[in-house]
C-alpha cells in the first residue's frame, strides 16, 4: 500500500510501463489479474491506494516482482534498507505487518520481506505464478504456515520453504509476536531477444 503521493506515482508509472511492455490492454490486464478495470485506470493515474493482494496479483500477472512495481531507479551498486523506513504493505487488525525490504536484480529476482505476526492473526495469500518458491525463517516466536490446507508449525530458529503456486496462509501462533524474514524466489523472466 503506497502511502505517499511520490510512491503512488512510482507504482502508477511502473504498472503502466510493465503493462505496455507485456502488450496488454487495460481490459486484458484487468481480466488476467482479477482487478477491476476502474481500479486499474485509477492506479495508472496515481489515484487510490492499492492493497498488497492487488499488487501481488498485478506483479504475478505481469511476471515481475512486487518491488519492481514499487521501486524507482537504482541508486548505486549497493542498496542498504532500514526496515523502519519502509512502509508496511500489509497491516493486520491486531498489529501484524509485512514490509517488502528489497528485491535483488537479475534474471531470477528474490524479494526480501520482514513480517511481524501477532498471535492468532493471519494473512491468507492466493497462489502465485508457477515457479515461485517462498522461504520463511522465524527469528522470534512461532507461526503456523498453512500450505494447501496442511498446517505446519515453524518456531524461532527454523526455516520452511514451499512452492508458492498453491494457496497458503501465515498465522501468528503462541502467546508472543512472531518475527520472520521471508524470501520470495521468482522464476526467471523471459530471455531478452536480440
N, C-alpha and C positions, 0 to 999 in steps of 0.2 A: 504494500500500500504506500505509494509515494506520498509524502506528506508536504513537500514544498512545491511551489509553482515551477521552480527550475527542474526538480526531479520529474514532475509530471510532463514537462516539455521534452525532457530526455526520453522518457518512455514513449511519448507520442511519436517522436521522430524515429526511434528505433523500431517500433511496431510497424509504422508505415514503410520504412526502408526495407525491413525484412519481408513484409507482405509483397512489396513491389519486386524485390529480388526473387521471391518464390513464384512470381507471376500469378498471384491470387487476387481476385476481386474482393471487395468488402463482403459481398454476399457469400462467396465461396469460403473465405476465412471464417466468417460467422457460422456457416453450416458445419465446417470441419471441427472448429474449436468449441462448438456449442456455446457461443457467446452471442448475445443479441446484436443485430446489426446496429441498432441505436447506440448500444454501449460502445461498440467498436468505433462508430463515427465520432462519438464524444471523446473517446480515448485518443484518437488520432488528431483531434482538435485541442488536446491537452485540457479536457474538461472531465470532471468526475473524479473518482478515487477507486481504481480497480483493486479488488481484493486479491489475496495470494492465490486462491483457486483459479481466478480468471487469468492471472499472469502465467501460472503453470500451464493451463490449457493452451494459451496462445503460444508460449515458448515450445511446448511439445509439438503443436501443430506446425509451427514454423521451423522445427528442427534445430532450435537454438536453446541456449541456457536462459534461465530467468534473469540472471545478472546481465546477460547480453542485451536484454530489454531495458535494463536499468542503468547501465554504466555509460558514461561519456567516453571521450577519447582517453587512451592510455597516457599516463603522465610520466613514464620512465620505465627503466628496466626492472626496478624493484618497487613493489607496492606493499606498503605496510598499513594495515587497517586496525583501528581500535574499535572493539565491539560496541563500546558505549557511544560511538559517533555514528553508528549505522542504525537507522530507524527500523523497528521491527516490521516485518511483512505480515505477521500474524500475531494477534494478541487474544488470549482467551479471557473469559469472564472472571476467572479466579487469579489472573496474573501471569499465566503462561505466555511465552512469546517465542518467536522464531526470527532470527536475523540472518540474512544472507550476507556473509562477510566478503567473499570474493569468488571469482571463477578463474581458473587457470586458462591460459590461452593454448592454442594448438589444435590438432585435428580431433582429439577426443578430450574436450574440456571436463574439468572437475569443479563442481560447486562446493564451497565450504560454508556450512551453516553452524550457528550456535543456537541451541534450543534450551529452553527452561520450561519444564512441565510441572505444574502443581499437582498434588495428589488428587486423583480422580478426574482430572481434566484431560481431554483427548482432542486430537486433531486427526480426522479421517482424510485420507488422500485418495484421489481417484488414480487408477492405473496410469502410468507414464508410457511413453513410446517404447517399443521393443528395444532391448539393448541397454536400457538404463539400469544401473546397479547402485543400490544405496548401501551405505555403511553407517552404523550408529555406534559411537563409543561413549559409554556413560562414564562421566568423570565424578559424579556425586549423586547419591540417591539411587532410585530404582525406577525402571519403566516397564510397561508391558507393551511389547511390539506385537501387533496382530497382522499377520500376513495371510491373505486368502482364507480368513476365518479361523486360523490357528493362533493361539496366544503363546508368546514366548517371554519369559522374564529375563531382563537384562539389567544386571546390577553394576554398581560402580566397579571400574577396573575391567569390565568386559566389553567386548565388541561383537556386533552382529552384522551380517551382510545378507542381502537378498536381492532378487530381481524385482525391480520396481514396476514391472508391467502387469501387476496384479493389484487388487485393492489392498490397502494397508492403512493401519492406524497406529498412532503413537499415543500412549496414555501414561500419565504420571501414576506411579504406584507407591505404596508405603505411606509413611507419615511425614516425609520431608520432601523438599523440592528436588526434582531430578534435573541435573545439568548434563547436557550431552553435546558432542560435536558430531555433526552429520556430514558425510560427503556423498555427493550425487555424481556418479560417473556417467557421463553422457556418451552415447555411441559416436563414433567418428562421423563427421559430416561428409557430404559428397566431395569427391576429389575435384579440385579445380580443373576446368577444361582448358587446354592450351589455346 
